[in-house]
Structure formats: structure tokens, C-alpha cells
Amino acid sequence: MSTVEIIGRGKSHYGLEHHGLTNQKAIYWNSATEVLYEEAIKRGEGLLAHDGALVVRTGRHTGRSAKDKYIVRNEESEARVWWENNAAIPQSVFDALYLRVSAYLQNRDVFVQDCYAGADPRYRVPIRVVTETAWHALFARTLFLREYDAQKLAQHVPEFTVIHVPSFLAIPEIDGTKSPTFVVLDFARKLVLIGGTHYAGEIKKSIFTLMNYVLPQRGVLSMHCSANYGKSKDDTAIFFGLSGTGKTTLSADSTRTLIGDDEHGWSDNGVFNIEGGCYAKMIRLSPVTEPEIFAATRHFGTVLENVVLDEHSRILDLDDASITENTRGAYPVTQIANMTRDGLGGIPRHIVMLTCDAFGILPPIARLTREQAMYHYISGYTAKVAGTEMGITEPVATFSACFGAPFLPLHPSVYARMLGEKITQHKVNIWLMNTGWTGGPYGVGQRMSLPYTRAILHAALDGHLDQVEYIKNPVFGFEVPVTCPGVPDSILNPRNTWEDKAAFDAQEKRLAEMFVKNFAKFESMVEPAIRAAAPRP
């Protein structure tokens, strides 16, 4: 048997043989960012951009492959998983695929990163990412929480492990998959297999799905949200929303301290970041309106996916969407100047539910009651933005429970019940914000102005909107402010922004009917007061 070459000084005593992986050619174990840069460039995986970012391409997969994600159906998952939302795969099929992946990795170089998910030490989950490419190892090192203590790294035992083989293609007739691409989670073996796609977001969201399974069982609400705080951690705000609704952009605010941009837990002690990095959309970033994120594209340690650059000058073109609208950047949260290094916040004072309304009906901000908040949280209305998933080329209206159904292994009622209890206990202010269209639907109106959105958000968080007059929307029932500092009064009521008022009324009625139709499948699980918060077409 050949001797495996171990490269790096961060090897854990818990070897890859515990994952069924043997006879590797070389193992790059917890390699530093600089080493991973060198290996990625040497292996032709990416190019070094002007100012230091690593630019990579993900091939034909430039977004998540939602239809290729599976959960193994076994004794561990059978009674817990929300099977109406998650595709099942038999244990025997997974085991056979696992053997083929293990065989594939023999006599190959692999890269291992031992990290954590969860900034709060009380709820932290040790994880391991094993991948065949240097740049995906750098992505994992960037997105998850690092361990800097060499002695602790040597004792690292992962609770969950991701085995990532983007160049390995499944054979559907043999492997029981729908396509050559697969993302399979086995909660019993605490293992994830990813193959057939180079899109790094699959690694990130697999770990998030695992945390959405683990944390509620430990009494912690897991959330698809960003979070920040004002002058103190007692002024924490969380921002729910799907990709493209503004979670990252709005939470990266120079006047507030960033906790994290996408995934958090809410325990009895407060909010904590699940990750150690940010994964932001890069397309058409502006140094004026998004200075913090824009600056991250000019840093060593940032990984840019499918961003166009000139191969001679190595200058980035963030406006070029010729590869995909879903250009992405992964960067350590430490690259945001006003961030908290401990990843911890307080009990939220504000909950902001972000939606990208492609119909142009919802107002830029509305105040919600607890019951309305629960209704909108379970509904999770937004629009899938171009490029976020395969096959999506323009915004499409969708409902995604808890603003993150693709990542929910448990039934939405589990997360909704926990959120409702916290809202009641802590008397949280709740806002619905539309970052989508105004003046008409997609194709007719225009996207909400980001400076106006920021001004409205600041007014909500600093208390200015507590002092203004509100009017009740006759269809949706929420309250809309009549005035807001820093923005024209005319944009606050979306009906005023439409030239054809009759067309607005008809569109509002249709959207309300969509809400009611979608919520029908959840009615039996909620209290009457939440059902009564439904819009009235």
C-alpha cells in the first residue's frame, strides 16, 4: 500500500479513513489561504485578479441545482423530515453512490478543511469539508468558522462531513439520481455527498440544511437571515429573505455592526452567526451604494465566481453578466470593517422581512402585527432572481416557507412555532420591506431605489417610523407609513406610483389570491388568529 503524503501542519488525528476514504495521493490538510491560492493557480483552477481576488468559473452550473438535492430516508430521518419538500433517496442507493465516490478519490489529491458552523460555542458544530479542488477548499475556509489553535485542530472530530467531488458525474441509471449532478444528505451517517457541479454555493447550503436539522432539536431557531446591530448588541436587527432580496446589501451598513449576512441561530442568549464569511451577489455592485461589499472584491482572500475579468490587465468587470447574472463573491466577514469578530448579537429588537415583489404591489415598508408576521413568515413570498437557480432567467414570483424552504429539512411549523414564541416573549418590532418593483410589474416599473430603501430602513430601526401616521392597507391589512424622512411620500403607497390605477387594483387582487391559495396547505397547523391575518382579495 502506498504512503499518503500529508501536506500542511493542521492534520487531525481523526483521519479520512473514518469517512471511508483511503489511498489518496496527497492530502492538503487545513492549508493556509496562501497555499490554496498557489495550488488553485498552479492547477489552472482560477486566475489572480488585480488587487488580489481569486477568480474562478463554475462551468454549466452557475447556481444551485435544487432538483438534484436529496435526503436519505432512514430511521433517523423518517419521522422528522418534511418529505413534501425534500426528495428522498434510499439508504442502499446512497451507500452504493458513496462507495463509487470513495473509489473515485483513490490516488487523487484532496484538500481538507476542518471548521465550525455556529459562532456561539454552546451550539457550535464541528464540520469537515473534503474536496478535490483547492479553490473549493478556500471557499470552505472562507465561509465557515476557522480554528486557529494547532492543538485543537489536531483534536478536531467532525460531527458532519461534506465530501465534494465536482468532477465526478453520477450515472442516473446506476445511482438513482435525476441527472449527473447530486447533493445528498444522510443525517444518520452525518455525511453529505456533492458531485457533478462546481457551484460552491452547494457546499454552503448543505451545511445550512444540516444546521436547520440540528439546531431546532437543541432549542435554537435556525434562520435564513442576515443580522446587525446599532450602538449596542441590545439593538440587534435580523433580515429574512431569499437570495436577491437584499439581505447582504442591507445588513452591510456603515452605520451598524455586521453580525453575518445569511445564516443565523437565535437562542435564549441572542443571535449568533452560523458562518465566518459572506457570500454576496457581485453583479453590478456599486462603490457608492454598496461600498463595503464592493471593497471586498479588491481583497486578497476573496473568491469570485463567474465574474468577468480581462485576462491581460486582470481588471474585473462587475457589470458584465455574460456568464451569469448570479456572479458571486465569497469573502471573510473580517473584510467588512464594521463587523463583530465574535459573531454574536443580542435578542432582536427588529425583524425585517424582505421581499422582491415582481408584481410591484407591496409597499417599500409596512408594519406588521405578530399574526401578520407569522403569516408572511410561513408564506415567504418573494421572486426568484435571475441566475440564482438553473433555468431561472428572469424574476419569477414564488412562495418559500420561512424564506428558505429549499434548506428546510423539518416542517415549517417547527420553525414558525419557535419564531412566534420569541416574538411574543420579546415584543419585537416587525417590518415587511419590498426591495422589488415599483410603478408597475417587472418589465414595466423599475426596481426600488437602494438609497431610498436604506433611508426607510434607517427610519424604522432608529425609531422615526414610530412617530408617523399610518394607513391600513384594505387588502393585506398591514399598516403603511404616510411619510418617512429622506424619501418622497409618493413612493410609500405603491398605488400612487402606477399610472393605471385599475391595473394596480386588479394586480393587487391577483397577488392576494396567490397568497391565499399558497397558504391553504398550512392552515391546519396555525392558530385562528394567524389564518385571519390573510389578505382579503
DOMAR-459736 format. One line per 5 residues: number of its first residue (from 1); their letters; for each residue z, y, x of C-alpha. Coordinates in steps of 0.001 Angstrom, whole numbers, plus 500000, padded with zeros to 6 digits. Example, Ala and Ser with C-alpha at 12.3 -4.5 7.8 and 13.67 -1.06 7.14 Angstrom:
<nodes>
1 = as = 507800 495500 512300 | 507140 498940 513670
</nodes>
This chain:
<nodes>
1 = mstve = 500000 500000 500000 | 499005 503416 501396 | 501624 506061 502151 | 501577 509059 499811 | 501502 512390 501622
6 = iigrg = 504137 514775 500270 | 503266 518439 500824 | 505967 521015 500295 | 509748 521096 500632 | 510677 521039 496954
11 = kshyg = 510374 517334 496198 | 512745 515983 493569 | 514437 512634 494136 | 513088 511751 490665 | 509640 510636 491754
16 = lehhg = 506349 510275 489924 | 506837 506515 489680 | 509252 507292 486823 | 506194 508558 484935 | 504086 505527 485774
21 = ltnqk = 502136 507427 488457 | 501640 505650 491783 | 499309 505588 494788 | 498495 509275 494759 | 496571 510589 497753
26 = aiywn = 498762 513679 498253 | 501444 515342 496143 | 501830 519111 496365 | 505424 519353 495174 | 506671 522740 493927
31 = satev = 504202 524517 496172 | 504635 528273 496536 | 502273 530714 494840 | 500586 531459 498176 | 499904 527768 498833
36 = lyeea = 498453 527281 495353 | 496189 530315 495833 | 494876 528875 499081 | 494329 525424 497610 | 492618 526761 494487
41 = ikrge = 490196 528857 496511 | 489589 526124 499098 | 488813 523625 496322 | 486433 526002 494550 | 488662 526376 491516
46 = gllah = 488700 530178 491483 | 487894 533457 493199 | 490161 536155 494574 | 489671 539438 492733 | 490068 542963 494037
51 = dgalv = 493811 543784 494133 | 494846 540117 494224 | 494466 538238 490924 | 493035 534702 490907 | 490044 534464 488544
56 = vrtgr = 489116 531069 487082 | 486747 529647 484497 | 487771 527094 481873 | 484313 525735 481069 | 483321 524993 477494
61 = htgrs = 486896 525197 476220 | 487858 528876 476155 | 490549 528428 473509 | 492833 525782 472065 | 491322 522605 470642
66 = akdky = 493529 522450 467571 | 491757 519427 466078 | 492349 517369 469226 | 496146 517589 469173 | 498217 514534 468154
71 = ivrne = 501809 513371 467863 | 502671 509734 468485 | 504010 508127 465323 | 507032 506005 466207 | 510690 505531 465275
76 = esear = 511659 508822 466904 | 509089 510957 465071 | 508513 509090 461799 | 511202 510740 459673 | 511239 514144 461428
81 = vwwen = 507647 515282 461930 | 505698 517348 459390 | 502807 514916 459145 | 500791 517021 456697 | 500374 519475 459564
86 = naaip = 500232 517134 462579 | 497698 514404 463299 | 499309 511051 464051 | 498298 508580 466726 | 499746 505051 467014
91 = qsvfd = 502089 504170 469862 | 499756 501409 471052 | 496826 503832 471283 | 498894 506322 473257 | 500140 503629 475616
96 = alylr = 496602 502468 476352 | 495429 506049 476994 | 498463 506619 479226 | 497505 503587 481345 | 493955 504872 481766
101 = vsayl = 495190 508335 482770 | 497610 506774 485265 | 494794 504736 486789 | 492587 507827 486963 | 495188 509692 489040
106 = qnrdv = 495430 506978 491689 | 494088 508019 495097 | 493844 511637 493939 | 495710 514763 494946 | 498164 516004 492326
111 = fvqdc = 500237 519145 492001 | 503773 519037 490604 | 505839 521951 489334 | 509457 521396 488288 | 510545 524190 485977
116 = yagad = 512623 525006 482902 | 511974 526121 479349 | 514687 528361 477931 | 516394 531251 479723 | 519809 530544 478192
121 = pryrv = 521461 527914 480434 | 523212 526453 477389 | 519887 525460 475836 | 517627 525180 478881 | 515301 522148 479012
126 = pirvv = 514132 520851 482423 | 510389 520153 482418 | 507745 518899 484836 | 504019 519604 484922 | 501805 517190 486862
131 = tetaw = 498192 518335 487178 | 495103 517557 489222 | 494256 521222 489929 | 496007 523868 491991 | 495327 526708 489586
136 = halfa = 496890 524907 486629 | 499970 524274 488787 | 500034 528006 489492 | 499739 528657 485757 | 502745 526415 485074
141 = rtlfl = 504700 528040 487906 | 503891 531442 486383 | 504552 530686 482706 | 507750 528663 482933 | 511122 529413 484479
146 = reyda = 511347 528628 488189 | 514182 527075 490147 | 514646 528819 493490 | 517547 526721 494793 | 516127 523953 497021
151 = qklaq = 519129 521711 496444 | 518796 521980 492670 | 515056 521300 492933 | 515862 518124 494856 | 518048 517004 491919
156 = hvpef = 515604 518060 489200 | 515203 515403 486489 | 512755 516481 483783 | 513617 515961 480149 | 509946 516383 479230
161 = tvihv = 506857 515890 481391 | 503266 517078 480976 | 500543 515035 482678 | 497475 517251 482779 | 494073 515791 483697
166 = psfla = 491407 518296 482594 | 488556 516374 484245 | 489452 513108 482500 | 487433 512582 479318 | 488668 510278 476594
171 = ipeid = 486281 507765 475041 | 486878 508100 471295 | 485783 504525 470554 | 488342 503235 473054 | 491083 505855 472991
176 = gtksp = 491270 506574 469264 | 490622 510311 469665 | 488197 512503 467739 | 486491 513766 470892 | 486732 513501 474687
181 = tfvvl = 489474 516173 474521 | 493072 515242 473767 | 496544 516765 473642 | 499049 514038 472750 | 502829 514401 472456
186 = dfark = 505209 511454 472489 | 508709 512622 471555 | 510193 509175 472204 | 508906 508921 475775 | 509244 512704 476197
191 = lvlig = 505747 512889 477553 | 502598 514950 476960 | 499078 513915 477950 | 496352 516582 478152 | 492753 515841 479093
196 = gthya = 489192 516995 478587 | 489991 520719 478596 | 490664 523227 481368 | 492073 525842 478981 | 495578 526408 480374
201 = geikk = 496993 527517 477038 | 497231 523842 476067 | 499995 523372 478674 | 501924 526383 477421 | 501683 525475 473742
206 = siftl = 502556 521824 474346 | 505869 522876 475863 | 506398 525275 472954 | 505788 522441 470488 | 508375 520367 472340
211 = mnyvl = 510886 523215 472138 | 510149 523598 468422 | 511177 519965 468100 | 514271 520085 470317 | 515914 523456 469662
216 = pqrgv = 516447 523228 465875 | 518177 519890 466412 | 520545 521769 468751 | 521261 524522 466236 | 518818 527068 467679
221 = lsmhc = 515936 528685 465782 | 512742 528478 467862 | 510277 531287 467139 | 506687 532244 467858 | 507546 535845 468626
226 = sanyg = 507898 538468 471310 | 511161 540356 471835 | 512517 543506 473449 | 515489 545813 473223 | 516197 549541 473373
231 = kskdd = 519025 551254 475223 | 521182 548126 474993 | 520836 544480 474055 | 522517 545334 470751 | 519208 546990 469823
236 = taiff = 517074 543850 470009 | 513849 543504 468019 | 511662 540439 467535 | 507968 540435 466648 | 506494 537482 464768
241 = glsgt = 502746 536967 464742 | 499861 534723 465703 | 497597 535308 468676 | 495761 538619 468453 | 498222 540367 466135
246 = gkttl = 499823 542455 468870 | 502982 540587 469896 | 502353 541034 473610 | 500936 544549 473396 | 503646 545995 471159
251 = sadst = 506561 544356 472936 | 505369 545618 476347 | 506675 549110 475607 | 507640 551531 478364 | 510495 552885 476223
256 = rtlig = 512099 549475 475682 | 513106 546485 477827 | 510947 543359 477510 | 512677 540017 476947 | 509495 537957 476524
261 = ddehg = 506048 538143 474984 | 505521 534989 472927 | 508234 532332 472524 | 511967 532686 471932 | 515062 530930 470714
266 = wsdng = 517743 532545 468521 | 521186 531051 468993 | 524617 532236 467863 | 524720 534216 471111 | 521436 536081 470605
271 = vfnie = 517773 535809 471531 | 516501 534161 474723 | 513047 533824 476230 | 511668 530290 476397 | 509278 531232 479208
276 = ggcya = 509277 533039 482524 | 505828 534563 482254 | 503375 536242 479897 | 500005 535006 478637 | 498116 538009 477291
281 = kmirl = 494649 538672 475992 | 492689 540688 478539 | 489603 541724 476606 | 489069 545483 476599 | 492514 546285 477986
286 = spvte = 493098 549994 478406 | 495191 551535 481187 | 496048 554293 478705 | 497157 552334 475638 | 498320 549124 477389
291 = peifa = 499374 550299 480863 | 501945 547558 481543 | 499571 544663 480830 | 496633 546423 482489 | 498664 546825 485669
296 = atrhf = 499361 543075 485714 | 495628 542392 486188 | 495912 544145 489568 | 498711 541957 490935 | 498835 539009 493291
301 = gtvle = 500204 536072 491304 | 498224 536793 488135 | 495801 534122 486907 | 492860 535469 484903 | 490939 533046 482712
306 = nvvld = 487265 533732 481952 | 487476 537397 482931 | 484139 538570 484311 | 484073 539880 487879 | 481405 540895 490343
311 = ehsri = 481311 538120 492952 | 480349 540579 495689 | 482696 543515 495064 | 485284 541325 493265 | 485824 544130 490744
316 = ldldd = 486937 542998 487273 | 485143 543955 484088 | 487730 543619 481342 | 485257 544846 478717 | 482771 542024 479272
321 = asite = 483079 539340 476577 | 480001 537396 477653 | 482092 534301 478453 | 484547 534633 475559 | 486487 537184 473521
326 = ntrga = 489569 535159 474424 | 489852 536235 478053 | 493428 535582 479182 | 495856 536556 481877 | 498986 534694 482980
331 = ypvtq = 501464 536732 484978 | 505193 536562 485782 | 507320 538609 483416 | 508692 540317 486551 | 505386 542186 486817
336 = ianmt = 506449 544228 483791 | 508593 546999 485254 | 510904 547367 482267 | 511823 543722 481770 | 515130 541896 481836
341 = rdglg = 515346 539324 484591 | 517837 537139 482731 | 515505 536656 479732 | 518366 537314 477314 | 518786 539692 474407
346 = giprh = 521285 540290 471648 | 521323 539482 467941 | 518187 541147 466499 | 518626 544364 464544 | 514965 544386 463530
351 = ivmlt = 512442 541709 462615 | 508813 542812 462656 | 506238 540503 461051 | 502811 541307 462463 | 499624 540508 460637
356 = cdafg = 495994 541187 461428 | 494665 541776 457908 | 490899 541295 457951 | 490670 542471 454329 | 492038 545959 455062
361 = ilppi = 494561 545744 452220 | 498025 545634 453758 | 499630 548918 454897 | 500331 549704 458558 | 504032 549206 457768
366 = arltr = 506137 548107 454802 | 509863 547484 454358 | 510808 544018 453109 | 513803 542623 451293 | 515334 539373 452543
371 = eqamy = 513486 537419 449841 | 510168 539110 450628 | 510731 538450 454326 | 511269 534774 453650 | 508130 534661 451502
376 = hyisg = 505990 536291 454204 | 507540 534204 456980 | 506731 530967 455186 | 503268 532279 454242 | 502405 533524 457748
381 = ytakv = 499326 535485 456694 | 497041 536847 459397 | 493495 536414 460698 | 492407 534059 463462 | 490846 536305 466052
386 = agtem = 487516 535524 467710 | 487779 533074 470591 | 491387 532033 470094 | 490241 528620 468897 | 486996 526730 469384
391 = gitep = 484425 527676 466728 | 486072 530952 465673 | 483549 533736 466330 | 484931 536462 464047 | 488233 537118 462246
396 = vatfs = 488952 534588 459507 | 491794 535030 457016 | 494362 532282 457341 | 497909 531323 456418 | 500016 529777 459160
401 = acfga = 503580 528845 458207 | 506273 530637 460221 | 503479 532495 462031 | 502842 529419 464158 | 502014 526295 462137
406 = pflpl = 499897 524709 464912 | 503045 524480 467037 | 505486 523275 464370 | 506327 519575 464613 | 509038 519937 461930
411 = hpsvy = 508593 521030 458327 | 508544 524840 457829 | 511618 524536 455614 | 513682 523710 458725 | 512783 526969 460467
416 = armlg = 512778 529034 457265 | 516272 527918 456295 | 517609 528855 459735 | 515923 532269 459657 | 517226 533001 456156
421 = ekitq = 520769 532186 457219 | 520516 534524 460209 | 519038 537375 458152 | 521887 537092 455668 | 524568 536797 458319
426 = hkvni = 523409 539715 460471 | 521860 542048 457823 | 518649 542505 459811 | 516072 545209 459033 | 512717 543588 458248
431 = wlmnt = 509267 545141 458504 | 505734 543953 457790 | 503126 545607 460046 | 499364 545345 459746 | 497547 545708 463073
436 = gwtgg = 494237 544689 461491 | 491742 546711 459496 | 491948 549940 457510 | 489383 551857 455494 | 487696 548637 454405
441 = pygvg = 487474 544973 455351 | 486242 543617 458683 | 482672 544823 459174 | 483201 547959 457066 | 486508 549505 458086
446 = qrmsl = 487977 549892 461545 | 490881 548380 463471 | 494201 550181 463232 | 494675 552791 465963 | 497059 551413 468588
451 = pytra = 498667 554837 469251 | 499377 555171 465522 | 500753 551627 465390 | 503081 552381 468310 | 504243 555628 466694
456 = ilhaa = 505004 553824 463415 | 506843 551061 465224 | 508971 553537 467193 | 509858 555328 463964 | 511017 552046 462438
461 = ldghl = 513054 550920 465436 | 514735 554264 466145 | 515790 554798 462537 | 513413 557580 461482 | 511960 555452 458692
466 = dqvey = 515450 555024 457246 | 515346 558705 456264 | 511981 558963 454473 | 510797 558412 450919 | 509223 555069 449946
471 = iknpv = 506955 553949 447137 | 506850 550418 445798 | 503534 548593 446006 | 502757 547401 442461 | 501073 544156 443572
476 = fgfev = 503016 542982 446628 | 506349 544570 445727 | 507226 545812 449205 | 508124 549433 449950 | 505693 551686 451822
481 = pvtcp = 506837 554932 453513 | 505272 558124 452251 | 505481 559827 455621 | 506054 558873 459261 | 506458 561049 462362
486 = gvpds = 503360 561201 464523 | 500816 559745 462087 | 498756 561164 459209 | 500310 560479 455802 | 496900 559358 454521
491 = ilnpr = 496821 556122 456545 | 500173 554841 455284 | 498733 553919 451883 | 495666 551749 452600 | 494102 552524 449206
496 = ntwed = 493713 556124 450341 | 491586 555023 453298 | 488950 553310 451139 | 486089 555352 449680 | 485598 552849 446845
501 = kaafd = 488981 552581 445121 | 487739 549989 442624 | 486603 547793 445512 | 490066 548124 447080 | 491780 547116 443831
506 = aqekr = 489545 544049 443476 | 490101 543046 447102 | 493877 543511 446780 | 493892 541251 443728 | 491928 538569 445602
511 = laemf = 494285 538709 448575 | 497315 538426 446294 | 495770 535374 444640 | 495269 533817 448075 | 498979 534292 448810
516 = vknfa = 499989 532668 445537 | 497615 529736 445976 | 498789 529084 449543 | 502483 529295 448657 | 502226 526728 445858
521 = kfesm = 502819 523880 448333 | 506114 525455 449455 | 507568 526461 446072 | 509688 523353 445630 | 511518 523938 448906
526 = vepai = 512684 527537 448340 | 515212 529230 446097 | 514021 531012 442910 | 514561 534483 444430 | 512030 533725 447181
531 = raaap = 509489 532406 444683 | 509999 535611 442698 | 509039 537662 445784 | 505420 536526 445437 | 502744 539176 444840
536 = rp = 501566 539673 441268 | 497743 539761 441095
</nodes>
